Amino acid sequence: MSIPLVPLENIPFLPMEEFTRTVTGKLRSGGRAAVFFAMPEAGAFRLVMAIAFDLEGRLEFLSTAAAGSFPSLTPELPQLHLFEREIYELTGLKPEGHPWLKPVRFTGAAARPGVAEFFRVHGSEVHEVAVGPVHAGVIEPGHFRFQCYGEKVFQLEIALGYQHRGVERRLAAGPDARGIHYAETLAGDTTAGHAWAYCETIETLCGAAVPARAQVLRAIMLELERLANHTGDLGALSGDVAYLPTASFCGRLRGDFLNMTALICGNRFGRNMFRPGGVNFDLDAALAKELKARLDAAFRDAENAVALLWETNSVVDRFDATGLLLADAARGLGLVGPVARACGIPLDTRRNFPFGPYHDFTLSASGRGDVYARAYVRWAEMQKSAQLVDAWLDALPGGPVAAECGPLRPGSAAMSLIEGWRGQICHAAVTDDAGRFRYYKVVDPSFRNWVGLAMALRNGEISDFPLCNKSFNLSYCGHDL
């Protein structure tokens, strides 16, 4: 969703006490922090928060001044715990009263003073299992530390930040020709999601009207990305429980969906498709017909492969009641995407904050909050994605595929919300007096959801970790930025 352009002077600027009281009230009454950051201003910092009221499809912006420290809201509002830790890490503004200021991304000499030690459980026969950060194969670096009693996991602590790339800092120097490429690689398997969010942020700041045809082409790319990744995840979940038929089929089918993306723009991950103002590639009638044929064939095969999961008792038994995550915990932590929907939380940006060609969107949610629910929500989303792409290919709007983007409006703020395949993506930008990015903030869904994986393992068995981890399938680089 493209949020209407907001001049900085129009963002309410509250005294700190009123800010904390107002934020607490709004987040307790159904609000969710879409983004929270600290921006340098007049020798101090300006704290800015956007609060999403998902059921109402409404956003509110609030800000306040801070220097040295500010009162932590995390003890009352756990969904803010990572935002506050990140603010401290990046600016030195200390959230006083925060229960655990462990580094989010930086370690060693680059870390701010805080509690960097791993949490430990003491007691007879309690033992510790450390996994990573170096993993087998091509898995990105991340450290998982389990506090266990026998097989039972009391606590899983996840430490990331091993490949912090400084992407936000680089984006803040723009916009320039390289900005779209940084956005495309923020999380390598979410090219369409992040590229769309970046483009929409720029389009809002420059007042560009993206043509209807370009909006539909963007949505086709986004849904193909969702189809490819959900297919891959269902195959990987099958492999984790040693059910090879679905694992084998889905491994191939993921490639089929990626090849459809390549047919449109020449790249299996969708790189170079998006541009501020629209897209770089169009579809003619012959290509649209070819895509429809490929989509129908691939989805029919996926339907058969995935049906095997729900019909196989050993698979259902392994998925059922594994990695339980209750809705209250997911809501309190501000989780998003299929993970939240699998807990019965009706949050999907395509419905709550519609963007592009998404209208009257329906979503799938399950209240069970286990591996089975997270797998089934993915399958329900695949069915919806296939229906959407098929309908769009049948009725592509006419007209151009791009509009010109002029200079950005100075002294303004813009935010974009896009429902990537892992969940809600947020890009926020503030311009300076010259119309350049003064500040740029990205919230990838993995930033919110890693803590959900830790909660899902609590009181489970350590042998369930690979399966639970795959049922979340979160991004390391999307977190590390």
C-alpha positions in Angstrom: 0.0 0.0 0.0 1.3 3.4 -0.9 0.7 5.8 2.1 -0.3 9.3 1.1 2.6 11.8 1.1 3.1 13.3 4.6 4.9 16.6 5.0 7.1 16.3 8.1 5.3 19.2 9.8 2.1 17.2 9.6 3.4 14.3 11.6 2.2 14.9 15.2 5.2 15.9 17.4 4.4 15.1 21.0 6.3 15.6 24.3 7.9 12.3 25.3 5.5 11.5 28.2 2.5 12.1 25.9 4.1 10.0 23.1 4.7 7.0 25.4 1.2 7.3 26.8 -0.4 7.6 23.3 1.6 4.8 21.8 0.8 2.5 24.7 -2.9 3.2 24.4 -3.0 2.7 20.7 -1.0 -0.5 20.6 -3.0 -2.0 23.5 -6.3 -1.2 21.6 -5.5 -3.1 18.5 -2.7 -1.1 16.9 0.5 -2.7 15.6 3.9 -0.9 15.1 4.5 -1.0 11.3 7.8 0.8 11.8 9.7 2.6 14.6 13.0 4.4 14.1 15.2 7.3 15.3 16.2 9.9 12.8 18.9 12.5 13.5 17.5 16.0 14.0 18.9 19.2 15.4 21.7 17.6 17.3 19.4 15.0 18.8 17.0 12.4 17.4 13.4 12.3 16.4 11.6 9.1 17.2 9.0 8.2 14.5 6.4 5.5 14.7 3.7 4.4 12.2 0.9 2.5 13.9 -1.2 0.2 11.7 -4.8 -0.6 12.7 -5.1 -3.6 10.5 -8.8 -4.4 10.8 -9.7 -0.8 10.0 -7.1 -0.4 7.2 -5.8 2.7 8.9 -2.4 4.2 9.7 -1.3 6.8 12.2 2.0 8.6 12.5 3.5 9.9 15.8 6.9 11.4 16.7 8.8 12.8 19.6 12.3 14.2 20.4 14.9 12.2 22.3 18.4 12.8 23.4 20.5 10.3 25.4 17.7 8.0 26.3 14.0 7.4 26.2 11.6 5.3 28.3 11.4 1.7 27.0 7.9 0.5 26.1 9.0 -3.2 25.6 8.0 -4.4 29.1 4.4 -3.4 28.3 4.6 -4.0 24.5 6.9 -6.9 23.5 6.3 -6.2 19.8 8.7 -3.2 20.2 11.6 -5.1 21.7 13.6 -5.4 18.5 12.8 -1.9 17.3 14.1 -0.4 20.5 17.2 -2.6 20.5 17.9 -1.6 16.9 17.5 2.1 17.8 20.0 1.8 20.6 22.4 -0.1 18.4 22.3 2.4 15.6 22.1 5.7 17.5 23.1 5.2 21.2 19.7 6.3 22.4 19.1 4.0 25.3 15.6 2.7 25.9 15.7 2.9 29.7 14.0 -0.1 31.3 14.4 -2.4 28.3 14.9 -6.0 29.7 17.6 -7.1 27.4 19.7 -4.8 25.2 21.4 -7.6 23.4 22.9 -6.5 20.0 20.5 -7.0 17.0 23.1 -7.0 14.3 26.5 -5.8 15.5 28.8 -7.7 17.8 32.3 -7.2 19.3 33.8 -3.7 19.1 30.9 -2.3 17.0 28.3 -3.2 19.6 26.9 -0.7 22.1 27.3 -1.5 25.8 24.6 -4.0 26.8 23.9 -7.5 27.8 25.6 -9.6 25.0 25.9 -12.9 26.9 23.7 -15.8 26.0 20.7 -16.6 28.2 21.4 -19.6 30.3 19.2 -22.0 32.2 20.8 -23.5 35.3 19.9 -26.8 37.0 20.7 -30.4 37.3 21.0 -32.2 34.0 20.2 -29.0 32.0 22.5 -28.9 29.0 23.3 -26.5 26.1 23.3 -27.2 22.4 24.9 -24.6 20.0 24.3 -24.7 16.3 26.0 -22.4 13.8 26.7 -19.7 12.8 28.5 -21.8 10.1 26.1 -24.3 8.6 26.4 -27.1 6.0 25.9 -26.3 2.3 24.9 -22.8 1.3 22.8 -21.8 4.3 23.5 -18.3 5.5 25.1 -17.7 8.9 23.0 -17.7 12.0 23.5 -19.0 15.5 21.0 -21.1 17.5 21.5 -21.9 21.1 19.2 -24.3 22.9 18.8 -24.7 26.7 17.5 -28.2 27.1 16.6 -30.8 29.7 17.0 -34.1 27.8 15.2 -33.5 24.5 12.9 -30.8 25.9 13.8 -27.2 24.9 13.4 -24.7 27.7 14.8 -21.8 25.6 16.0 -21.2 22.1 18.1 -18.1 21.5 18.7 -16.9 18.0 21.7 -14.7 17.2 21.9 -13.1 13.8 23.8 -10.1 12.3 26.8 -12.0 10.9 26.5 -10.4 7.4 25.3 -6.9 8.2 25.6 -5.1 4.8 24.6 -1.5 5.6 21.9 -1.5 2.9 19.7 1.1 4.7 22.7 3.4 5.0 23.4 3.1 1.3 19.8 3.7 0.3 19.7 6.8 2.4 22.3 8.3 0.0 19.8 8.1 -2.9 17.8 7.9 -4.8 20.2 6.9 -7.5 20.6 4.3 -10.3 21.8 1.6 -7.9 18.9 2.0 -5.4 16.6 -0.5 -7.1 19.3 -3.1 -7.2 19.9 -2.8 -3.5 16.2 -3.2 -3.0 16.0 -6.3 -5.2 18.8 -8.0 -3.1 17.6 -7.0 0.4 16.4 -10.5 0.8 17.4 -12.5 -2.3 14.3 -14.6 -2.6 12.0 -11.6 -2.2 13.0 -9.5 -5.3 9.4 -8.5 -6.3 8.3 -7.7 -2.8 11.2 -5.4 -1.9 11.5 -3.9 -5.4 7.8 -2.9 -5.4 8.0 -1.4 -1.9 11.1 0.7 -3.0 9.5 1.9 -6.2 6.2 2.7 -4.5 8.0 4.8 -1.9 9.7 6.8 -4.6 6.5 7.1 -6.6 4.7 8.5 -3.6 7.4 11.1 -3.0 7.5 12.3 -6.6 3.7 12.0 -7.2 4.0 9.6 -10.1 0.8 7.7 -11.2 1.8 4.1 -12.1 -0.2 2.9 -15.1 -2.8 0.2 -14.5 -1.0 -2.3 -16.8 2.2 -1.9 -14.9 0.4 -2.5 -11.6 -1.0 -5.8 -12.8 2.4 -6.9 -14.2 3.9 -6.1 -10.9 1.3 -8.2 -9.1 1.9 -11.1 -11.5 5.5 -11.0 -10.6 4.7 -10.9 -6.9 2.3 -13.8 -7.0 4.8 -15.9 -9.1 7.4 -15.2 -6.4 4.9 -16.4 -3.8 4.1 -19.5 -5.8 7.7 -20.5 -6.3 8.7 -20.0 -2.6 5.6 -21.6 -1.1 6.1 -24.6 -3.5 9.7 -24.9 -2.4 8.8 -24.7 1.3 6.2 -27.4 1.0 8.7 -29.6 -0.7 11.3 -28.9 2.0 8.9 -29.6 4.8 8.2 -33.0 3.1 11.9 -33.7 2.9 12.3 -32.8 6.6 9.8 -35.6 7.5 11.4 -38.0 5.0 8.4 -38.0 2.6 10.2 -38.0 -0.7 7.4 -38.0 -3.3 6.2 -34.4 -2.5 9.7 -33.3 -1.8 10.9 -34.5 -5.3 7.9 -33.0 -7.1 8.0 -29.6 -5.4 11.7 -29.2 -6.1 11.0 -29.4 -9.8 7.8 -27.4 -9.6 9.5 -24.5 -7.9 11.8 -24.3 -10.9 8.8 -24.2 -13.2 7.4 -21.2 -11.4 10.8 -19.5 -11.4 11.1 -20.2 -15.1 7.8 -18.3 -15.7 9.3 -15.3 -14.0 12.4 -15.7 -16.3 10.1 -15.9 -19.3 8.8 -12.4 -18.5 12.0 -10.6 -17.6 14.9 -12.9 -18.4 15.8 -13.6 -14.8 14.4 -16.4 -12.6 14.4 -14.1 -9.5 12.7 -11.2 -11.2 15.6 -8.9 -11.2 15.4 -5.8 -13.5 11.6 -6.1 -13.9 10.7 -3.2 -11.6 11.5 0.4 -12.0 10.2 3.6 -10.3 7.2 4.5 -12.3 6.3 1.0 -13.6 8.1 -2.0 -15.1 10.8 -2.6 -17.7 9.1 -5.5 -19.6 5.7 -6.0 -21.1 3.7 -9.1 -22.2 2.3 -9.6 -25.6 -0.6 -11.9 -26.4 1.6 -14.8 -27.3 3.6 -14.6 -24.1 0.5 -14.2 -21.9 -0.9 -17.4 -23.6 2.3 -19.3 -23.0 2.4 -18.2 -19.3 -1.2 -19.3 -18.8 -0.4 -22.7 -20.3 2.7 -23.1 -18.1 0.8 -21.9 -15.0 -2.1 -24.4 -15.5 0.3 -27.3 -16.0 2.6 -26.4 -13.1 -0.4 -25.8 -10.7 -2.1 -29.1 -11.7 1.1 -30.9 -10.8 1.5 -29.0 -7.6 -2.1 -29.9 -6.7 -1.3 -33.5 -7.1 2.0 -33.4 -5.2 0.6 -31.4 -2.2 -2.5 -33.6 -2.0 -0.2 -36.4 -1.0 0.8 -34.6 2.1 -2.7 -34.3 3.5 -3.5 -37.9 2.6 -0.4 -39.4 4.3 -1.0 -40.2 7.9 2.7 -40.2 8.8 3.1 -36.7 7.4 0.0 -35.3 9.1 1.0 -36.9 12.4 4.5 -35.3 12.2 3.1 -31.9 11.3 0.2 -31.9 13.8 0.8 -30.1 17.1 4.5 -29.6 16.3 6.0 -26.2 16.9 2.8 -24.7 18.5 2.6 -20.9 18.6 -0.5 -19.5 20.2 -2.3 -16.5 18.7 -1.8 -14.3 21.8 2.0 -14.7 21.6 2.0 -14.1 17.9 -0.1 -11.0 18.3 1.9 -9.7 21.2 5.1 -10.0 19.3 3.7 -8.4 16.2 4.3 -11.4 13.9 3.2 -11.1 10.2 2.6 -13.2 7.1 1.7 -16.9 6.9 3.1 -17.4 10.4 0.5 -15.0 11.8 -2.3 -16.3 9.6 -1.5 -19.9 10.7 -2.2 -18.7 14.3 -5.6 -17.3 13.1 -4.6 -13.7 12.9 -6.4 -12.1 9.9 -3.5 -9.9 8.7 -2.6 -9.6 5.0 -1.6 -6.3 3.5 -3.4 -7.3 0.3 -6.7 -7.1 2.2 -6.0 -4.8 5.1 -4.1 -2.1 3.1 -4.8 -2.9 -0.5 -2.2 -2.0 -3.1 -1.9 -2.3 -6.9 -4.7 -4.4 -8.4 -5.7 -6.1 -5.2 -9.4 -5.5 -4.5 -11.9 -7.4 -2.3 -9.0 -9.7 -1.4 -9.9 -12.8 0.8 -7.3 -14.5 2.9 -6.8 -17.9 4.5 -6.2 -18.2 8.2 -6.0 -21.2 10.6 -6.1 -21.0 14.4 -3.9 -24.0 15.1 -0.5 -22.3 15.0 1.5 -25.5 14.4 3.6 -26.8 11.5 0.5 -28.3 9.9 -1.3 -24.9 9.9 1.8 -23.1 8.5 2.0 -25.7 5.7 -1.7 -25.5 5.0 -1.9 -21.7 4.9 0.9 -21.8 2.3 -1.1 -24.2 0.2 -4.2 -22.0 0.5 -2.2 -19.0 -0.6 -0.8 -20.9 -3.6 -4.4 -21.6 -4.8 -5.3 -18.0 -4.4 -2.1 -16.8 -6.2 -2.8 -19.2 -9.2 -6.3 -17.9 -9.5 -5.2 -14.2 -9.4 -2.4 -14.7 -12.0 -4.7 -16.7 -14.3 -7.4 -14.0 -14.2 -4.9 -11.1 -14.7 -3.4 -12.9 -17.7 -6.9 -13.1 -19.2 -7.6 -9.4 -18.7 -4.5 -7.3 -18.8 -5.3 -3.6 -18.9 -4.2 -1.7 -21.9 -1.9 1.3 -21.9 1.8 2.0 -21.1 3.9 0.1 -18.6 5.7 3.0 -17.1 5.4 6.7 -16.1 8.1 9.3 -15.6 9.2 10.0 -12.1 10.2 13.6 -11.4 12.1 15.0 -8.4 11.1 13.9 -4.9 9.2 16.4 -2.8 11.5 17.9 -0.1 10.8 17.7 3.6 8.4 14.9 3.3 7.8 11.3 4.5 6.4 8.3 2.6 5.9 4.7 3.5 5.0 1.6 1.4 3.4 -1.6 2.6 3.6 -4.7 0.4 2.6 -8.3 1.2 5.7 -10.3 0.3 5.5 -14.1 0.4 6.9 -14.1 4.0 4.6 -11.3 5.1 4.4 -7.5 5.3 7.3 -5.5 3.9 7.6 -1.9 5.0 9.8 0.7 3.4 9.8 4.2 4.8 11.7 7.3 3.6 12.2 10.9 4.7 13.5 13.5 2.3 15.7 16.5 3.1 15.4 20.1 1.8 17.0 19.2 -1.5 14.6 16.3 -2.2 17.1 13.6 -1.4 16.7 10.7 1.0 17.5 12.0 4.5 16.6 8.7 6.1 15.5 5.3 4.8 14.1 2.4 6.9 13.3 -1.1 5.8 11.3 -3.7 7.9 11.5 -7.2 6.4 9.0 -9.7 7.7 11.9 -11.9 9.0 12.9 -9.0 11.4 9.6 -9.6 13.2 9.2 -13.3 12.9 12.5 -14.8 14.0 11.4 -14.5 17.6 8.3 -16.4 16.7 10.5 -19.4 15.8 12.1 -19.3 19.3 8.7 -19.2 20.9 7.4 -22.2 18.8 10.3 -24.3 20.0 9.7 -23.6 23.7 8.7 -26.8 25.5 9.1 -28.8 22.3 11.7 -31.3 21.4 15.1 -30.3 20.0 14.6 -32.8 17.2 11.6 -30.7 16.0 13.9 -27.8 15.3 14.6 -28.5 11.6 11.0 -29.0 10.8 9.9 -25.9 12.8 12.6 -23.8 11.2 11.5 -24.8 7.7 7.9 -24.1 8.6 8.9 -20.5 9.3 11.7 -20.3 6.6 12.9 -16.9 7.5 15.6 -14.8 5.9 19.0 -14.2 7.5 19.9 -11.4 5.1 16.4 -9.8 5.3 17.1 -9.5 9.0 20.7 -8.4 8.8 20.3 -5.8 6.0 
